[in-house]
Amino acid sequence: MKLRSLFLTLMALSITACTPAQPIEEGLVISDARVQAPLKGKAITAGYFDITNHSKVDDAIIGIESPISNKVELHKSAQVDGVMKMRRQVSVDLKAGETISFKPGGYHVMFFGVELPHDAEDAALTFKFKHSPDVVIIAEIAGAAAHASHH
Ligand SMILES: [Cu+2]
């Protein structure tokens, strides 16, 4: 009987030890980040990503910095009287548990004065938040596309 209970205890311990830890998403997680390659001769482009606030605190994106641009702005596109317009956003609220997709036709990032080697494949983006510490991610440079239609 004693031996059996020792065996069960060991079994339980080894199961605990062998169970892989579940990856725990914490803080502000940014995924699918990409920056459109600027059109030929243009120094302006847009960037997109998904962001989820896994923290328990309401937060806000207050800015983005990148070595490829001397001026990065948060923008939001919206239909105004049937015409697509975009407005600069000083910050974008991100409530606890919320996910926001920055995508064409909605929230997006605008990069001005872009300096990018033509064969660049990615660019670092540093996200600044109201509460959380900075998050640095690498965004893929996506092939030249019709960003011009958004202006
Ligand atoms: Cu814009």
Boltz pocket constraint, residues with backbone or C-beta under 6 A from the ligand:
constraints:
  - pocket:
      binder: B
      contacts: [[A, 46], [A, 75], [A, 76], [A, 86], [A, 108], [A, 109], [A, 110]]
      max_distance: 6.0
